[in-house]
Each structure stands twice: as C-alpha cells, then as structure tokens.
Amino acid sequence: MPSGPALVEFDRVGVGPLHEVSFAAPPGAVTVVAGPVGSGRTTVARLVAGLLVPRTGRVLFDGVDITDVGAPERARAGIGWVRAQPRPFASLTVAENVLVAASAGERFGGPDAPARAVELLDRLRLGPVAGARPATLTAAELVRLEVAQVLAVPRRLVVVDELGPALAGVERAEVVAALCTTASAGGAVLWLTAPGPLEVDAGHVVLLAGGRVVGAGPAPAVVASVEYRTLAARQVIDR
C-alpha cells in the first residue's frame, strides 16, 4: 500500500468478483488499478462512485467510512467517475451538458459556472461541436464530453474506468493530462486499466487477478514483476 494518509481506501472489500480486496490511493498521485477482463476493475469503480455496496468490508474516503453513502452524496463530496460508456443528456447540446455539470449543486453553481464550462469546452477541443447533440458526435468526442462533465466541478478524486480506443495520439495525451490535473492539484486519480504499458505517470499500481490483489507497490516495481508481465502477455494473446 502507499505510505501516508489515503484519500480512498478499500478495507477487505468483497462483492461480485472481488474477494477481500484491500488497497489505498494517496492524495497528490495517480494510482493505477490494473487487471484483466473479469478481475473486478469496473466493480472497483462502481464501489467508489457509490453505485454498489460491498457485501463485506469497507470503503473509506479521506478517513471516513462511506460504505453506505449514496452516489449523489459522494459526487457532492468531490468524487467523479469517467465511465467506460459515456451517458450524456441526449436532449441537450454539448455546451448545455457541460454547463449543467458545472452548475450542479449549491456548492458549485453560481456566476462562475458558464466560465468553467467555456474553459473546458476549449481545453478539450469541444468548441466546434458545442451546439451539437450527443447523437451526432464521434466516439472520441463523446469521451471528451464525458471528461468535460466530470471535470466541470472541482474534484478531490477522479476514477477513470478505461478511456477506450476511440482517443489516440495527441488527443488522447491531452485528455490524460487534463484528468491528471486532479492529482497535481492535491487530489487523487484512480486509473483502472488492463495490464500493459502505463499511459499515466503513476505513483503506485495495484494488480488484480481473479478478484484478488496479487501485487501492489511503486509503479516501476509492480510493472516489472513476473505477475504483471504474465497478465499483460495474456491480454495480448486473448485479443
């Protein structure tokens, strides 16, 4: 586990494919949770977001037990989730989707919301499609819209459940950098991915297999481990 106080912590969590899973993600860093399909990566995301309650164990946020706290309360506490399948409001334009996210809740709404929305539209290159409906967007534009909605309010923790293959090259690097600003600002990023080359500058890596933690520690050591390299090789073979 990372040393120092954790921003989010799993304490012997069990539900679905997960069995007695424990790990911690500290503030000011990106923590990667890597595992093959079926290892429980998306279950981790749903648990952090408050859409799933563990059968056993606890989920803690900034030292507070949030196991039974619902998704809306967690969002208000600063937890955001970039989902593998974006789900914008279909009846709203791109700009309206981002503005609604920027205006969400009493804590963040107000006169600054439009400026935040405009800044994100520009940073994530959504300006040219600001007036378009989600149904007309490309897969890459939908991912960028999802990220803009998550970052439209200050986040203490951002969970990234796969960016998918739609983003590539410079465009992907820009989105990764935008998401990692949460960590550089003192929050944390929990990056869920398949084993392989890391696309983020991670402090720690937690390796899942069969719903259990089979490796955890500083990123260079875990990525160089036999367990990580074996699972990464299997991913390539299974494709």
Backbone as a ProteinNet text record, in pm:
[ID]
protein_1_A
[PRIMARY]
MPSGPALVEFDRVGVGPLHEVSFAAPPGAVTVVAGPVGSGRTTVARLVAGLLVPRTGRVLFDGVDITDVGAPERARAGIGWVRAQPRPFASLTVAENVLVAASAGERFGGPDAPARAVELLDRLRLGPVAGARPATLTAAELVRLEVAQVLAVPRRLVVVDELGPALAGVERAEVVAALCTTASAGGAVLWLTAPGPLEVDAGHVVLLAGGRVVGAGPAPAVVASVEYRTLAARQVIDR
[TERTIARY]
83.5	0	86.6	34.9	107.6	124.2	235.1	255.1	181.6	158	90.1	-60	-131.8	-278.1	-338.8	-442.5	-509.3	-627.3	-653.5	-774.5	-890.4	-864.9	-965.4	-898.7	-971.7	-916.1	-1021.8	-982.2	-1063.7	-1009.4	-1098	-1058.5	-1129.4	-1060.6	-1111.4	-1249.3	-1259.4	-1387.6	-1417.2	-1539.3	-1584.6	-1723.2	-1736.7	-1865.7	-1841.6	-1936.4	-1918.2	-1789.8	-1702.9	-1578.5	-1469.5	-1488.5	-1384.3	-1389.4	-1271.3	-1260.3	-1154.8	-1199	-1106.7	-1004	-1049.8	-959.5	-928.5	-799.4	-754.4	-647.7	-665.5	-562.9	-596	-499.8	-520.1	-460.4	-524	-475.9	-452.9	-329.2	-299.5	-332.1	-348	-368.9	-240.4	-256.9	-141.1	-75.2	-145.9	-84.3	-189.4	-141.2	-224.6	-195.3	-300.1	-287.9	-356.7	-283.5	-338.6	-388.3	-510.5	-561.9	-569.3	-480.3	-469.7	-518.2	-588	-635.4	-700.1	-697.7	-761.8	-913.3	-980.1	-1126.1	-1176.3	-1273.5	-1329.5	-1260.8	-1155.5	-1081.7	-1150.3	-1246	-1318.2	-1288.7	-1227.1	-1193.8	-1317.6	-1418.1	-1538.6	-1613.2	-1605.1	-1665	-1600.2	-1468.8	-1398.2	-1454.8	-1473.3	-1527.3	-1666.3	-1750.7	-1888	-1891.3	-1800	-1791.6	-1749	-1650.8	-1604.9	-1712	-1782.7	-1885.1	-2011.2	-2028.4	-2147	-2262.4	-2236.4	-2342.3	-2349.5	-2262.6	-2257.8	-2215.4	-2277.8	-2244.8	-2174.1	-2058.8	-1987.6	-2062.3	-2044.8	-2103.5	-2026.7	-1895.3	-1809	-1707.4	-1653.4	-1550.5	-1604.8	-1512	-1548	-1477.6	-1541	-1478.5	-1466.6	-1345.4	-1321.9	-1276.8	-1322.1	-1282.7	-1232.5	-1105.4	-1042.5	-1059.5	-1048.5	-1055.7	-1195	-1298.1	-1437	-1498.8	-1568.9	-1637.3	-1755.5	-1748.4	-1857.3	-1926.5	-1909.1	-1962.1	-2109.6	-2186.8	-2331.9	-2377.1	-2282.9	-2317	-2351.5	-2460.2	-2506.7	-2426.4	-2450.7	-2378	-2391.3	-2511.7	-2521.2	-2435.3	-2435.2	-2355.3	-2206.5	-2165.5	-2023.5	-1983.2	-2071.6	-2042.1	-2026.2	-2113.3	-2103.4	-1976.7	-1924.4	-1800	-1676.9	-1697.9	-1585.8	-1537.1	-1618	-1580	-1643.4	-1561	-1609.6	-1568.2	-1649.2	-1626	-1635.7	-1525.2	-1524.7	-1558.5	-1680	-1729.6	-1679.3	-1670.1	-1627.4	-1728	-1855.8	-1962.1	-2023.4	-1985	-2039.8	-2191.9	-2255.5	-2401.1	-2444.4	-2421.7	-2465.3	-2616.3	-2668	-2811	-2835.7	-2913.1	-2931	-3003.7	-3090.8	-3171.6	-3098.5	-2980.4	-2905	-2788.9	-2745.8	-2627.1	-2502.2	-2388.9	-2261.5	-2238.5	-2254.5	-2232.4	-2328.3	-2453	-2551.5	-2518	-2469.9	-2428.6	-2318.5	-2220.1	-2109	-2154.9	-2242.5	-2291.9	-2375.4	-2458.4	-2537.5	-2444.4	-2338.6	-2243.1	-2172.7	-2134.1	-2064.2	-2153.8	-2284.6	-2380.2	-2439.2	-2396.5	-2460.3	-2440.9	-2550.8	-2546.7	-2521.1	-2560.2	-2543	-2396	-2313.7	-2173.5	-2098.5	-2134.6	-2058	-2134.6	-2265.7	-2343.1	-2312.8	-2355.2	-2331.3	-2278.6	-2238.5	-2198.4	-2072.9	-1989.4	-1866	-1887.6	-2004.1	-2028.2	-2013.3	-2071.2	-2054.4	-1908.6	-1830.2	-1688.4	-1614.2	-1646.8	-1583.6	-1621	-1746.8	-1792.4	-1719.6	-1707.6	-1640	-1492.5	-1428.5	-1287	-1266.3	-1355.8	-1343.4	-1374.4	-1472.1	-1502.5	-1379.9	-1308.3	-1188.7	-1074.8	-1051.7	-938.7	-952	-1075.3	-1096.8	-1142.6	-1123.8	-1149.2	-1292.6	-1384.4	-1525.3	-1596.8	-1524.8	-1585.5	-1654.1	-1590.2	-1653.6	-1785.3	-1806.5	-1931.3	-2016.2	-1992.1	-2062.1	-2213.1	-2260.3	-2404	-2466	-2385.7	-2435.2	-2497.8	-2585.5	-2642.9	-2550.9	-2548.8	-2460.9	-2475.8	-2596.2	-2617.8	-2536.1	-2491.7	-2415.9	-2264.9	-2220.8	-2078	-2007.9	-1877.8	-1795.4	-1769.2	-1716.2	-1684.5	-1582.4	-1483.4	-1381.6	-1441.4	-1531.8	-1596.4	-1682.8	-1746.9	-1827.8	-1740.5	-1621.8	-1530.5	-1486.4	-1452.2	-1409.7	-1522.2	-1645.5	-1760.2	-1776.2	-1761.6	-1769.6	-1665.8	-1543.6	-1436.4	-1467.7	-1519.3	-1554.8	-1662.1	-1760.5	-1866.2	-1811	-1718.3	-1660.4	-1575	-1497.7	-1406.3	-1471.7	-1601.2	-1669.9	-1680.9	-1663.9	-1659.2	-1529.8	-1478.7	-1356	-1374.5	-1276.1	-1282.2	-1166.8	-1197.6	-1092.1	-1045	-1133.7	-1097.8	-1166	-1088.5	-1143.4	-1110.3	-1213.7	-1197.3	-1212.9	-1113.2	-1116.6	-1128.5	-1244.9	-1271.2	-1255	-1130.1	-1097.2	-1138.3	-1044.5	-1076.3	-1121.4	-1093	-1132.8	-1040.4	-1056.5	-965.4	-999.2	-1109.8	-1151.8	-1052.4	-992.7	-894.2	-756.5	-679	-545.1	-452.5	-322.4	-221.8	-227.9	-212.4	-209.6	-340.6	-450.8	-582.4	-593	-546.4	-551.2	-460	-341	-245.9	-302.8	-375.2	-434.6	-542.3	-622.8	-728.3	-668.2	-565.2	-497	-440.9	-376.6	-318.8	-426	-540.7	-649.6	-699.8	-713.2	-761.1	-660.3	-532.5	-430.2	-408.5	-469.1	-458.2	-521.4	-616.4	-676.6	-570.4	-479	-371.7	-270.9	-233.7	-135.1	-188.7	-322.9	-384	-402.8	-355.5	-364.4	-470.8	-552.1	-649.3	-585.8	-668.3	-617.3	-689.6	-619.4	-677.9	-662.1	-771.3	-770.8	-793.2	-689.4	-691.5	-704.8	-817.5	-844.5	-813.8	-734	-689.8	-647.9	-631.8	-577.4	-425.7	-363.6	-217.8	-150.2	-48.6	24.3	103.2	158.4	231.6	142.1	192.6	112.8	112.4	-6.3	-15.6	-22	-13.1	-13.7	110.6	152.1	266	214.8	210.1	150.3	252	205.6	290	290	170.6	155.2	66	82.8	-0.6	-53.7	-183.2	-247.8	-286	-241.3	-266.5	-372.7	-480.6	-590.5	-587.5	-621.7	-639.8	-731	-832.8	-926.5	-997.9	-1014.1	-1084	-1002.8	-872.3	-785.2	-665.6	-608.8	-487.8	-369.5	-300.6	-186.3	-54.5	-62.4	57.6	21.9	104.2	80.2	210.3	231.8	352.7	388.1	510.4	553.7	540.9	497.5	467.1	581.1	706.1	812	829.2	817.6	837.7	725	600.8	487.6	485.9	508.8	506	616.7	727.9	839.1	822.6	720.2	703.9	660.2	689.3	650.5	499	426.8	280.6	222.8	273.7	222	253.9	376.9	416.9	341	313.6	238.2	95.3	29.3	-107.7	-112.8	-11.3	-6.2	7.7	90	110	-17.3	-89.8	-215.6	-317.6	-316.5	-409.6	-385.5	-257.8	-224	-266.4	-242.4	-277.5	-428.8	-503.8	-651.3	-714.1	-646.8	-701.5	-701.4
-120.8	0	125.3	235.5	360.7	403.6	470.3	520.8	652.8	693.5	819	803.4	913.7	906.6	879.7	797.9	763.7	856.8	888.7	962.7	865.1	754.8	649	517.6	434.4	308.1	198.5	83.3	-37.2	-122.8	-160.8	-241.2	-376.4	-476.5	-614.7	-620.5	-554.1	-543	-669.9	-716.6	-831.4	-806.8	-822.1	-814.4	-852.6	-922.7	-963.7	-1043	-1000	-1074.8	-1045.4	-945.3	-906.5	-989.6	-1028.5	-1109.2	-1048.8	-993.7	-941.9	-845.8	-752.3	-659.4	-540.2	-515.7	-401.1	-325.2	-194.6	-108.4	34.6	123.6	264.4	351.3	465.7	563.2	695	745.4	869.2	993	1106.3	1231.6	1275.1	1354.6	1407.7	1310.6	1201.6	1099.5	1026.4	959.1	868.9	726.6	653.6	512.4	431	338.5	252.6	122.4	84.4	-48.1	-124.9	-221.8	-295.9	-438.4	-488	-626.1	-666.3	-793.7	-840.1	-831.2	-852.5	-854.9	-958.6	-917.6	-1008	-1003.1	-921.1	-914.5	-827.5	-742.7	-658.3	-511.6	-468.1	-326.3	-237.7	-269.2	-185.8	-194.8	-308	-319.8	-221.4	-204.3	-104.8	34.8	67.4	199.3	219.2	119.8	131.5	143.3	77.5	87	226.4	283.7	418.1	522.1	504.6	601.2	591.8	482.9	467.7	398.3	330.9	258.8	112.3	72.8	-65.4	-65.6	-150.6	-162.7	-296.1	-296.2	-422.1	-518.2	-644.9	-748.4	-757.5	-741.2	-740.5	-628	-582.3	-480.3	-338.9	-242.8	-101.2	-24.5	86.1	183.6	313.6	369.1	492.2	602	724.6	841.4	947.1	981.2	1078.1	1036.5	906.1	852.3	827.8	863	846.9	726.8	644.7	528.8	576	552.9	594.5	473	358	233.4	244.5	307.8	316.4	452.6	537.2	669.6	657.9	721.4	709.8	790.2	762.9	828.1	980.2	1038	1184.4	1251.4	1193.1	1249.9	1240.2	1130.9	1115.5	1215.4	1238	1337.3	1475.6	1508.1	1637.7	1648.3	1534.5	1534	1547.7	1544	1564.5	1440.9	1334.5	1212.6	1214.2	1198.5	1193.9	1065.2	1019.5	892	910.8	887.4	884.8	742.4	722	587.6	537.4	405.2	343.8	370.7	386.1	415.8	550.8	658.3	791.5	793.8	871.7	881.8	1028	1109.1	1249.2	1259.8	1378.3	1403.8	1419	1326.2	1322.2	1445.1	1505.5	1617.8	1751.6	1753.4	1877.1	1882.7	2002.6	2018.2	1986.6	1979.5	1957.1	2066.5	2192.8	2304.2	2298.4	2262.8	2254.8	2141.2	2028.9	1917.9	1961	2032.5	2077	2183.6	2274.6	2379.7	2321.1	2222.2	2156.7	2093.1	2028.3	1967	2073.4	2184.9	2291.9	2361.6	2357.5	2425.9	2333.7	2207.5	2107.6	2141.1	2140.5	2152.5	2293.6	2318.6	2450.3	2484.7	2380.9	2406.1	2469.8	2430.5	2474.3	2567.3	2572.6	2658.5	2805.1	2890	3032.5	3097.7	3223.2	3300.7	3248.9	3170.1	3121.1	2997	2933	2808.3	2824	2927.5	2941.4	2954.4	3027	3043.7	2911.3	2830.5	2698.4	2611.7	2618	2537	2576.3	2705.6	2754.2	2712.4	2721.9	2685.8	2538	2453.5	2310	2276.2	2340.8	2320.5	2352	2456.9	2495.4	2397.4	2363.7	2276.9	2138.7	2088.7	1954.7	1956.2	2071.2	2084.6	2047.9	2089.9	2064.1	2187.1	2297.2	2419.2	2403.2	2336.3	2322.4	2245.1	2162.1	2084	2127.3	2247	2292.8	2294.3	2322.4	2329.3	2200.6	2094.8	1966.8	1881.9	1789.1	1692.5	1570.3	1502	1385.5	1279.2	1261.3	1157.1	1180.1	1303.3	1333.9	1329.4	1303.8	1307.8	1178.3	1190	1070.3	1006.4	884.6	815.1	894.3	951.4	1029.7	1155.9	1221.4	1342.2	1309	1193.8	1153.1	1132.2	1073.9	1055.5	1190.7	1282.2	1415.3	1487.3	1468.1	1528.2	1468.6	1338.3	1273.2	1331.4	1348.2	1404	1548.3	1626.1	1765.6	1773.2	1684.9	1684.8	1650.7	1554.8	1515.5	1628.2	1695.4	1799.6	1936.6	1944.1	2073.6	2132.3	2049.4	2096.7	2046.5	2113.6	2067.2	1926.9	1841.7	1703.3	1674.2	1600.8	1552.8	1414.7	1341.6	1209.2	1187.2	1146.2	1110.5	964.1	886.4	746.4	737	679.6	664.6	516.2	479	338.7	318.2	315.6	296.1	415.8	467.7	572.2	512.3	384.7	319.7	354.8	287	304.6	423.2	491.5	599.2	714.7	743	850.4	795.6	871.7	827	946.9	920.7	1021.8	1142.1	1259.7	1385.4	1407.9	1374.2	1391.9	1313.3	1189.6	1107.2	1164	1205.5	1260.8	1385.4	1468.3	1588.9	1555	1453.4	1413.5	1353.1	1270.3	1211.1	1322.3	1421.2	1531.7	1609.9	1632.3	1705.5	1631	1500.4	1420.6	1419.8	1416.5	1406.4	1537.9	1647.3	1772.8	1760.4	1669	1647.9	1605.3	1518.1	1472.4	1584	1657.1	1764.1	1876.4	1886.3	1988.6	1939.8	1819.4	1767.8	1662.8	1635.6	1526.9	1395.3	1301.8	1171.2	1125.2	1044.9	981.1	831.3	758.9	613.1	567.9	515	483.6	332.8	288.8	146.3	106	0	-36.1	-182.6	-233.2	-366.8	-362.2	-472.8	-474.2	-445.7	-365.7	-328.4	-202.5	-140.4	-14.9	91.3	160.6	262.5	392.2	452.7	579.1	698.3	671.5	778.4	766.5	878.7	880	839.4	710.2	656.6	646.5	674.3	654.2	509.1	448.5	310.9	234.9	104.6	16.3	-94	-120.2	-233.6	-332	-455.2	-556	-653.5	-664.4	-755.1	-876.3	-991.2	-1112.4	-1205.2	-1255	-1343.2	-1276.4	-1143.8	-1071.4	-1048.4	-1071.6	-1051.9	-964	-898	-820.2	-916.7	-923	-1014.1	-937.9	-806.3	-724.6	-581	-511.8	-370.3	-307.3	-183.8	-114.5	-5.8	48	150.8	101.1	190.4	150.5	75.5	124.8	52.9	-91.6	-114.4	-249.7	-342.5	-295.7	-382.7	-411.9	-309.4	-329.4	-425.2	-426.9	-515.9	-656.6	-677.8	-807.7	-916.1	-1038.8	-1152.7	-1159.4	-1134	-1140.7	-1040.5	-917.1	-813.1	-847.2	-886.4	-914.9	-1035.4	-1133.6	-1250.7	-1213.3	-1131.9	-1090.5	-1001.1	-914.9	-829.6	-913.6	-1018.6	-1106.4	-1182.6	-1225	-1296.1	-1207.1	-1076.3	-982.7	-977.7	-975.1	-969.2	-1095.6	-1209.9	-1338.8	-1351.3	-1306.5	-1319.2	-1234	-1127.7	-1045.1	-1119.3
0	0	0	-55.7	-47.4	97.2	125.6	260.8	276	401.5	425.6	423.7	454.1	460.4	323.1	322.1	196.8	174	48.8	16.3	-1.5	-70.3	-80.6	-42	31.6	79.3	75.5	25.9	32.3	145.9	236.7	352	346.7	292.9	283.8	217.8	104.9	34.5	-45.3	-31.1	-108.5	-165.4	-296.9	-365.2	-510.8	-571.8	-710.2	-726.8	-819.9	-841.6	-738.8	-652.6	-557.8	-429.9	-382.2	-261.6	-168.8	-54.8	46.4	-14	-93.6	-161.6	-71.5	-51	27.7	-50.6	-62.1	-120.1	-82.9	-102.3	-69.3	-178.2	-203.2	-300.8	-228.7	-226.9	-154.2	-236.1	-170.9	-245.1	-313.8	-418.6	-488.7	-584	-619.1	-704.4	-785.3	-890.1	-968.6	-923.2	-887.4	-852.6	-960.7	-1020.4	-1125.1	-1063.4	-1098.1	-1064.7	-1196.4	-1212.8	-1337.9	-1318.3	-1418.9	-1411.7	-1542	-1574.6	-1698.2	-1689.4	-1800.1	-1802.7	-1701.8	-1619.8	-1520.4	-1386	-1373.8	-1247.6	-1143.6	-1187.6	-1092.8	-1103.9	-1215.4	-1230.7	-1225.6	-1305.8	-1307.5	-1175.8	-1108.2	-974.7	-879.4	-889.8	-808.4	-836.2	-963.8	-999.9	-941.4	-954.4	-904.9	-752.8	-686.1	-540.5	-497	-565.6	-530.2	-560.3	-671.8	-711.3	-627.1	-552.7	-468.3	-535.8	-647	-718.2	-677.5	-588.3	-542.2	-396.2	-316.3	-173.9	-152.1	-87.6	-68.5	22.9	-4.4	80.6	212.3	202.5	320.8	306.1	417.8	415.2	409.2	395.4	398.6	287.4	247.4	158.1	237.2	243.5	318.1	224.4	252.6	175.6	272.2	259.8	349.7	495.4	519.2	654.9	708.4	630.3	674.3	603.3	677.4	620.4	536.4	405	315	253.6	314.2	258.2	222.7	309	287.3	236.4	195.7	143.8	-4.7	-46.4	-183.8	-284	-410.8	-519.1	-518.8	-500.1	-501.8	-395	-274.2	-166.3	-198.1	-260.3	-295.9	-403.8	-499.1	-602.3	-539	-443.8	-376.4	-293	-247.9	-170.2	-259.5	-392.5	-483.1	-555.1	-559.1	-629.7	-768.8	-870.8	-1008.5	-1076.5	-1171.5	-1239	-1390.1	-1459.6	-1605.7	-1647.3	-1695.8	-1725.2	-1859.4	-1869.2	-1994.9	-2105.9	-2070.1	-2165.7	-2130	-2201.1	-2170.9	-2180.5	-2092.2	-2091.3	-2075.6	-2177.7	-2169.2	-2181.4	-2149.6	-2168.8	-2319.2	-2375.7	-2520.7	-2574.3	-2493.8	-2541.7	-2532.9	-2470.2	-2454.6	-2552.9	-2585	-2668.6	-2585.7	-2653.6	-2583.8	-2480.3	-2520.4	-2427.6	-2309.5	-2335.6	-2228	-2132	-2183.2	-2097.4	-2001.4	-2053.2	-1968.4	-1869.9	-1914.2	-1825.7	-1712.7	-1742.6	-1637.6	-1534	-1581.6	-1488.7	-1405.3	-1468.9	-1397.4	-1295.6	-1318.4	-1230.9	-1125.3	-1122.3	-1035.8	-888.4	-816.4	-671.3	-621.9	-500.4	-439.9	-422.8	-405.3	-373.6	-490.6	-614.8	-729.9	-823.8	-811.9	-901.3	-876.3	-968.1	-949	-1074.1	-1063.2	-1180.7	-1249.7	-1181.5	-1242.7	-1328.8	-1317.5	-1389.8	-1541.7	-1605.2	-1751	-1792.8	-1714.2	-1747.6	-1738.4	-1636.2	-1624	-1743.3	-1783.5	-1896.6	-2024.2	-2049	-2169.9	-2169	-2053	-2042.6	-2075.2	-2027.9	-2054.3	-2198.8	-2256.4	-2398.1	-2483.1	-2445.2	-2519.7	-2493.8	-2366.4	-2332.5	-2394.6	-2402.5	-2455.6	-2601.6	-2667.5	-2811.7	-2850.7	-2768.5	-2797.2	-2852.2	-2863.4	-2913.7	-3048.6	-3145.9	-3277.4	-3276.3	-3172.1	-3165.7	-3047.4	-2993.6	-2873.5	-2890.5	-3011.9	-3034.7	-3083.7	-3092.4	-3144.2	-3034.9	-3074.3	-2981.9	-2973	-2858.7	-2842.6	-2950.7	-3003.9	-3104.9	-3230.7	-3253.8	-3376.2	-3354	-3232.3	-3201.1	-3239.4	-3264.5	-3283.7	-3147.4	-3149.6	-3023.9	-2943.5	-3010.6	-2941	-2879.3	-2949.3	-2896	-2774.5	-2777.1	-2661.1	-2538	-2557	-2443.5	-2390.4	-2480.1	-2436	-2363.5	-2407.9	-2339.4	-2200	-2186.9	-2055.1	-1959.6	-2009.1	-1926.3	-1888	-1982.4	-1952.7	-1844.6	-1850.5	-1749.2	-1610.6	-1606	-1476.7	-1419.3	-1504.8	-1457.5	-1445.3	-1473.4	-1471.2	-1330.5	-1229.7	-1091.4	-1028.5	-925.8	-860.4	-803.8	-829	-781.9	-687.7	-583.2	-494.4	-538.2	-606.3	-656.4	-790.6	-889.7	-1020.3	-1047.4	-1076	-1113.4	-1264.8	-1330.3	-1475.8	-1508.2	-1560	-1592.7	-1743	-1787.7	-1929.2	-2015.1	-2090.1	-2186.7	-2319.4	-2340.3	-2464.3	-2579.3	-2692.4	-2806.1	-2896.8	-2872.6	-2963.4	-2965	-2850.7	-2842.5	-2875.2	-2951.2	-2987.8	-3002.8	-2998.5	-3026.3	-2934.6	-2994.6	-2919.3	-2846.1	-2910	-2850	-2720	-2721.4	-2601	-2491.9	-2532.2	-2435.5	-2368.1	-2443.3	-2386.3	-2284.2	-2313.3	-2220.1	-2094.1	-2110.4	-1994.7	-1906.5	-1968.7	-1892	-1817.3	-1882.1	-1816.8	-1694.4	-1706	-1593.3	-1478.7	-1512.3	-1408	-1333.5	-1380.5	-1305.5	-1167.7	-1152.3	-1019.6	-919.5	-963.2	-874.4	-849	-953.5	-935.6	-848.4	-837.7	-752.4	-609.1	-578.6	-442	-421.1	-524.2	-514.7	-556.1	-597.2	-638.9	-764	-842.5	-960	-944.5	-962.1	-959.8	-1103.6	-1166.2	-1308.8	-1326.6	-1382.6	-1399.4	-1542.8	-1559.4	-1693.1	-1698.3	-1818.5	-1837.4	-1817.1	-1777.2	-1763.3	-1897	-1894.7	-2015.6	-1988.3	-2092.4	-2072.9	-2010.2	-1910	-1842	-1921.9	-1939.1	-2010.8	-1916.7	-1787.1	-1687.9	-1601.1	-1544.2	-1452.8	-1314.8	-1291.6	-1169.5	-1057.4	-936.5	-820.4	-777.4	-777.2	-733.9	-830.5	-830.9	-910.5	-820.8	-832.8	-766	-876	-864	-966.8	-918.8	-996	-964.4	-1057.4	-1003.1	-1084	-1006.1	-1072	-1003.1	-888.7	-896	-791	-665.6	-673.9	-557.6	-594.8	-493.9	-515.7	-517	-631	-643.5	-652	-643.8	-643	-615.6	-539.3	-509.4	-464.2	-509.7	-470.3	-569.4	-559	-653.8	-797.5	-886.2	-1023.6	-1093.3	-1089	-1162.3	-1116.2	-985.6	-932.9	-973.8	-965.5	-999.6	-1149.5	-1231.9	-1377.1	-1422.4	-1349.1	-1383.9	-1327	-1244.8	-1179.3	-1277.3	-1242.5	-1326.1	-1339.6	-1231.1	-1233.5	-1332.5	-1328.4	-1417.6	-1562.4	-1589.1	-1727	-1782.4	-1696.4	-1740.5	-1778	-1693.7	-1723.6	-1847.1	-1864.7	-1983.4	-2110.2	-2102.9	-2218.6	-2252.4	-2149.6	-2173	-2241.1	-2203.8	-2268	-2418.8	-2456.6	-2598.6	-2669.9	-2607.5	-2666.8	-2683	-2581.2	-2584.2	-2692.3	-2736.5	-2843.2	-2976.1
[MASK]
+++++++++++++++++++++++++++++++++++++++++++++++++++++++++++++++++++++++++++++++++++++++++++++++++++++++++++++++++++++++++++++++++++++++++++++++++++++++++++++++++++++++++++++++++++++++++++++++++++++++++++++++++++++++++++++++++++++++++++++++

